Amino acid sequence: MQEPTFWSTQSTQTETLLTNSSKAQATQTRHFSTRDASTQTPGAQYAMRETAKPSPAKPLPDQSLGRPMDQPSVEDEKGDPSSLTVLTWNIDGLDVEDLRERVSKLLSYLRKVKSDVVLLQELIPPYLEILQQVLPDYEFLQGNTDGYFTGVLLRKSRVQLQQSSIVNFPTTEMSRNLLMAQLSFSGHQLCVMTSHLESCKTSSQERMNQLRRVWKKMRETSDDQTVIFGGDTNLRDWEVKKLGGLPEGISDVWEVLGEPENCRYTWDTVTNDNKEIPFPARLRFDRVYIRTAINGAKIKPESMRLVGLERLKCGRFTSDHWGILCTFSFESADTAN
């Protein structure tokens, strides 16, 4: 089946957004320190020089990015009230190469999967504006208003936002923070969190300080709420061990599900060559943590899979990171007992 696209001759606004995005991000990328590069390796300097060159403008296909989506059925909108889907993905918004095809694929995937909660990292203003145009059935939260930042998308028909907040990391050198949202899902109280922790090996101590703050916020959340964190942690396993391992009550979803090998590496330059790195690197930068509610209904991880594994016609992938799609199931307090 041919991959749906979203561009159209009527979508002049979208064309302008993408053109401005390429120009603005090319300039912006040159000013970011290599410490901010999503590659987080000594090869970052070379990769950042490459991404500073915007791709030549390409003619747009004849379908619409901004057109209304096909109306989903009532049954599809309601979905399974006992099953929650959460997607976390660093979408590498700083990379302006092959922008149109990569954005189109991202939009196609989000539109198809219709995850209840989407946690994004390295989101940029033009991406956010396009997402808001194409996905009107989602509510949007953002961790900042300029540069690159995190975002939370909430499917309106399934998730009701109660309140949101941002926790600043006081000693970050890369404008990193923690974005939190208190939600109601099928009558269950949830708190979802996302962050893009400090990048690069040399920022290990700051990254661990930020991780402590994330864990602290997870543990401080009301006992009536299940807390799910998903994001680009940039963690090396030894850093978690140095902190004494996961705090009591907080679990790593990948570990809970038996450490599936096909989901181990979310930043994998052996397979994903979006960044020109002079050596192979396979790391589990992107992670999902959960702290289940002590009172009320219990939630447990059911499945996990990586997304964005398809190589595009341009020869690259949607992002240099794979995304993680998780499914969770609820059971009533009576059933759990």
C-alpha positions as CSV (number, residue, x, y, z in Angstrom):
1,M,0.0,0.0,0.0
2,Q,1.3,3.4,-0.9
3,E,2.4,5.5,2.1
4,P,-0.1,8.4,2.5
5,T,1.3,11.9,2.3
6,F,0.0,15.1,3.6
7,W,1.2,17.9,1.3
8,S,-0.9,19.8,-1.1
9,T,-1.0,22.8,-3.4
10,Q,-3.6,24.3,-1.1
11,S,-1.3,23.9,1.9
12,T,0.7,27.1,1.2
13,Q,0.9,27.8,4.9
14,T,2.6,24.4,5.4
15,E,5.1,25.1,2.6
16,T,6.0,28.4,4.3
17,L,6.4,26.7,7.7
18,L,8.7,24.1,6.3
19,T,10.8,26.6,4.3
20,N,11.1,28.8,7.3
21,S,11.9,25.8,9.4
22,S,14.8,24.8,7.2
23,K,16.3,28.3,7.2
24,A,15.8,29.0,10.9
25,Q,17.0,25.6,12.1
26,A,20.0,25.6,9.8
27,T,21.0,28.9,11.5
28,Q,20.0,27.7,14.9
29,T,21.9,24.4,14.6
30,R,25.1,26.3,13.9
31,H,24.8,28.1,17.2
32,F,24.0,25.0,19.4
33,S,27.0,23.7,21.2
34,T,28.1,20.2,20.1
35,R,27.2,19.3,23.7
36,D,23.6,19.7,22.7
37,A,23.8,17.3,19.7
38,S,21.5,14.3,19.9
39,T,24.4,12.2,18.8
40,Q,26.1,12.9,22.1
41,T,29.4,11.5,20.9
42,P,32.8,12.9,19.7
43,G,31.4,12.6,16.2
44,A,28.8,15.2,17.0
45,Q,30.8,18.1,15.7
46,Y,31.0,16.6,12.2
47,A,27.3,15.7,12.2
48,M,26.3,19.1,13.3
49,R,28.2,20.7,10.5
50,E,26.4,18.5,8.1
51,T,22.9,19.2,9.5
52,A,23.6,22.9,9.3
53,K,23.1,22.7,5.5
54,P,19.4,22.7,4.6
55,S,18.3,20.3,1.9
56,P,17.3,21.9,-1.4
57,A,13.6,22.7,-1.7
58,K,11.6,19.9,-3.3
59,P,8.3,20.2,-5.1
60,L,5.3,19.2,-3.0
61,P,3.1,16.3,-3.8
62,D,-0.6,16.9,-4.5
63,Q,-2.1,15.8,-1.2
64,S,-2.9,17.8,1.8
65,L,-1.0,18.1,5.1
66,G,-3.6,20.5,6.5
67,R,-6.7,18.8,5.3
68,P,-9.2,17.3,7.8
69,M,-8.5,13.7,8.6
70,D,-11.0,10.9,7.9
71,Q,-13.5,10.9,10.6
72,P,-12.9,7.9,13.0
73,S,-15.8,5.8,14.0
74,V,-17.4,6.2,17.4
75,E,-16.1,2.8,18.4
76,D,-12.6,3.8,17.3
77,E,-12.8,7.0,19.3
78,K,-13.8,5.2,22.5
79,G,-11.3,2.4,22.2
80,D,-10.6,-0.1,25.0
81,P,-11.1,1.7,28.3
82,S,-8.8,-0.7,30.1
83,S,-5.9,-0.3,27.7
84,L,-3.6,2.8,27.5
85,T,-1.0,3.4,24.8
86,V,2.0,5.7,25.3
87,L,4.5,6.6,22.7
88,T,7.8,8.3,23.5
89,W,10.1,9.5,20.7
90,N,13.0,11.9,20.2
91,I,12.1,13.1,16.7
92,D,15.4,15.0,16.1
93,G,13.8,18.3,15.1
94,L,17.2,19.9,14.8
95,D,18.1,17.9,11.7
96,V,16.8,19.8,8.7
97,E,17.9,17.3,6.1
98,D,15.1,15.6,4.1
99,L,12.7,17.5,6.3
100,R,9.6,17.0,4.2
101,E,9.8,13.2,3.9
102,R,10.7,12.8,7.6
103,V,7.9,15.0,8.8
104,S,5.4,13.3,6.5
105,K,6.4,9.9,7.9
106,L,6.1,11.1,11.5
107,L,2.6,12.5,10.8
108,S,1.6,9.4,9.0
109,Y,2.6,7.2,11.9
110,L,1.0,9.4,14.6
111,R,-2.2,9.5,12.6
112,K,-2.3,5.8,12.1
113,V,-1.4,4.6,15.6
114,K,-3.5,7.2,17.5
115,S,-1.6,6.7,20.7
116,D,-3.5,8.0,23.8
117,V,-0.4,9.8,25.1
118,V,2.6,11.0,22.9
119,L,5.8,12.2,24.6
120,L,8.1,14.0,22.2
121,Q,11.7,15.3,22.6
122,E,13.6,17.7,20.3
123,L,10.4,19.2,19.2
124,I,10.8,22.6,17.4
125,P,8.2,25.4,16.9
126,P,7.5,24.7,13.1
127,Y,7.0,20.9,13.9
128,L,4.7,21.8,16.7
129,E,2.6,24.1,14.5
130,I,2.3,21.4,11.8
131,L,1.3,18.8,14.3
132,Q,-1.4,21.1,15.7
133,Q,-2.7,21.6,12.1
134,V,-2.8,17.9,11.3
135,L,-3.8,16.4,14.6
136,P,-6.7,18.5,15.9
137,D,-7.9,15.6,18.0
138,Y,-4.9,16.0,20.3
139,E,-4.3,18.5,23.1
140,F,-0.8,19.9,23.1
141,L,1.6,20.8,25.9
142,Q,5.1,22.1,25.4
143,G,8.1,22.3,27.6
144,N,9.3,25.6,26.1
145,T,8.5,28.1,23.3
146,D,11.7,28.4,21.4
147,G,14.8,26.4,20.6
148,Y,14.1,22.7,20.9
149,F,12.0,21.3,23.7
150,T,9.7,18.5,24.9
151,G,6.0,18.1,24.1
152,V,3.1,16.0,25.3
153,L,0.1,15.2,23.1
154,L,-3.1,13.9,24.7
155,R,-5.8,12.3,22.6
156,K,-8.9,14.3,23.6
157,S,-11.5,11.6,23.1
158,R,-9.6,9.3,25.6
159,V,-7.6,11.5,27.9
160,Q,-8.7,14.5,29.9
161,L,-6.1,17.0,31.1
162,Q,-6.5,18.3,34.6
163,Q,-3.3,20.3,35.0
164,S,0.2,20.6,33.8
165,S,3.5,22.0,35.1
166,I,7.2,22.4,34.3
167,V,10.0,21.6,36.7
168,N,13.2,23.4,35.7
169,F,16.6,21.7,36.2
170,P,18.5,24.5,38.0
171,T,22.0,23.6,36.9
172,T,21.3,22.5,33.3
173,E,23.5,24.0,30.6
174,M,21.2,22.9,27.8
175,S,17.8,24.3,28.9
176,R,16.5,20.9,30.0
177,N,13.4,20.5,32.2
178,L,10.7,18.1,33.2
179,L,7.2,18.4,31.7
180,M,4.4,16.9,33.8
181,A,0.7,16.5,33.1
182,Q,-2.0,15.3,35.5
183,L,-4.7,13.3,33.6
184,S,-7.9,11.3,33.8
185,F,-8.2,8.2,31.7
186,S,-11.3,6.1,31.9
187,G,-11.8,7.3,35.4
188,H,-8.3,6.5,36.4
189,Q,-5.9,9.2,37.7
190,L,-2.6,9.4,35.9
191,C,0.5,11.6,35.8
192,V,2.7,11.5,32.7
193,M,6.1,13.0,32.5
194,T,8.7,13.6,29.8
195,S,12.2,15.0,29.7
196,H,15.3,15.2,27.6
197,L,18.1,14.7,30.1
198,E,21.5,16.4,29.7
199,S,23.5,15.1,26.7
200,C,27.0,13.8,26.2
201,K,29.4,11.7,28.3
202,T,30.9,14.8,29.9
203,S,27.5,15.8,31.4
204,S,27.1,12.6,33.3
205,Q,26.9,14.2,36.8
206,E,24.3,16.7,35.7
207,R,22.3,14.0,34.0
208,M,22.3,11.9,37.1
209,N,21.2,15.0,39.1
210,Q,18.3,15.4,36.7
211,L,17.4,11.8,36.9
212,R,17.2,12.1,40.8
213,R,14.8,14.9,40.4
214,V,12.6,12.9,38.0
215,W,12.5,10.0,40.4
216,K,11.7,12.3,43.3
217,K,8.8,13.8,41.4
218,M,7.5,10.4,40.5
219,R,7.6,9.3,44.2
220,E,6.0,12.5,45.4
221,T,3.0,12.1,43.2
222,S,-0.3,11.2,45.0
223,D,-0.7,7.5,45.9
224,D,-4.0,7.6,43.9
225,Q,-2.1,8.2,40.7
226,T,-0.1,6.0,38.4
227,V,3.0,7.8,37.1
228,I,4.5,7.1,33.7
229,F,7.7,8.8,32.6
230,G,9.0,8.4,29.1
231,G,11.8,10.3,27.4
232,D,15.3,10.6,26.0
233,T,17.4,10.0,29.2
234,N,20.8,9.7,27.5
235,L,21.5,7.3,30.3
236,R,24.3,4.7,30.4
237,D,23.5,1.7,32.5
238,W,26.4,2.4,34.9
239,E,24.9,5.7,35.8
240,V,21.7,4.1,37.1
241,K,23.9,1.6,39.1
242,K,25.9,4.5,40.5
243,L,22.7,6.0,41.8
244,G,22.0,2.8,43.6
245,G,19.5,1.4,41.1
246,L,15.9,2.3,40.7
247,P,14.2,3.7,43.8
248,E,11.6,1.5,45.5
249,G,8.3,1.5,43.7
250,I,9.7,2.7,40.4
251,S,10.1,0.2,37.6
252,D,11.8,0.2,34.2
253,V,9.1,-1.0,31.7
254,W,11.7,-2.7,29.5
255,E,13.0,-4.7,32.5
256,V,9.4,-5.5,33.6
257,L,8.7,-7.0,30.2
258,G,11.7,-9.3,30.4
259,E,14.3,-7.1,28.7
260,P,13.3,-7.9,25.1
261,E,16.4,-7.8,22.9
262,N,14.6,-6.3,20.0
263,C,13.8,-3.2,22.1
264,R,17.2,-2.9,23.9
265,Y,18.9,-0.2,21.7
266,T,17.0,3.0,21.0
267,W,20.0,4.9,19.6
268,D,21.7,2.5,17.3
269,T,24.2,3.8,14.8
270,V,24.9,0.2,13.6
271,T,21.4,0.3,11.9
272,N,20.5,3.9,11.9
273,D,23.0,6.0,9.9
274,N,21.2,9.4,10.1
275,K,24.2,10.7,11.9
276,E,27.7,10.2,10.5
277,I,29.4,8.7,13.5
278,P,33.0,7.4,13.1
279,F,32.4,4.4,15.3
280,P,29.4,2.1,16.1
281,A,27.3,2.9,19.1
282,R,24.3,1.0,20.5
283,L,22.7,2.5,23.6
284,R,19.4,2.5,25.5
285,F,19.0,6.2,25.7
286,D,15.2,6.2,25.6
287,R,13.5,4.7,28.6
288,V,10.0,4.3,30.2
289,Y,9.5,4.2,33.9
290,I,6.4,3.5,35.9
291,R,5.2,3.9,39.4
292,T,1.8,2.3,39.9
293,A,-0.9,3.8,42.1
294,I,-0.9,2.5,45.7
295,N,-4.6,3.0,46.0
296,G,-7.3,2.1,43.5
297,A,-6.9,0.4,40.1
298,K,-3.5,-1.1,39.2
299,I,-1.8,-0.7,35.9
300,K,0.8,-3.0,34.3
301,P,2.9,-2.9,31.2
302,E,1.6,-5.3,28.5
303,S,3.9,-4.7,25.5
304,M,6.7,-2.6,24.1
305,R,8.0,-2.2,20.5
306,L,10.3,0.2,18.7
307,V,9.0,2.5,16.0
308,G,10.6,4.4,13.1
309,L,12.6,1.4,11.9
310,E,11.6,1.9,8.3
311,R,14.2,3.5,6.0
312,L,12.6,6.2,3.9
313,K,12.9,6.8,0.2
314,C,15.5,9.5,0.9
315,G,17.7,6.8,2.4
316,R,17.3,8.0,6.0
317,F,15.1,7.3,8.9
318,T,12.4,9.5,10.6
319,S,14.8,10.2,13.4
320,D,18.2,9.2,14.7
321,H,16.4,7.6,17.6
322,W,13.8,4.8,17.5
323,G,10.6,5.6,19.3
324,I,9.1,3.4,22.0
325,L,5.4,2.4,21.9
326,C,4.1,0.9,25.1
327,T,0.7,-0.6,26.0
328,F,-0.5,-0.7,29.5
329,S,-3.6,-2.4,31.0
330,F,-5.7,-1.5,34.0
331,E,-7.4,-3.8,36.4
332,S,-9.8,-2.9,39.1
333,A,-8.8,-2.8,42.7
334,D,-11.1,-5.8,43.3
335,T,-9.5,-7.8,40.5
336,A,-6.0,-6.9,41.8
337,N,-6.8,-8.2,45.2
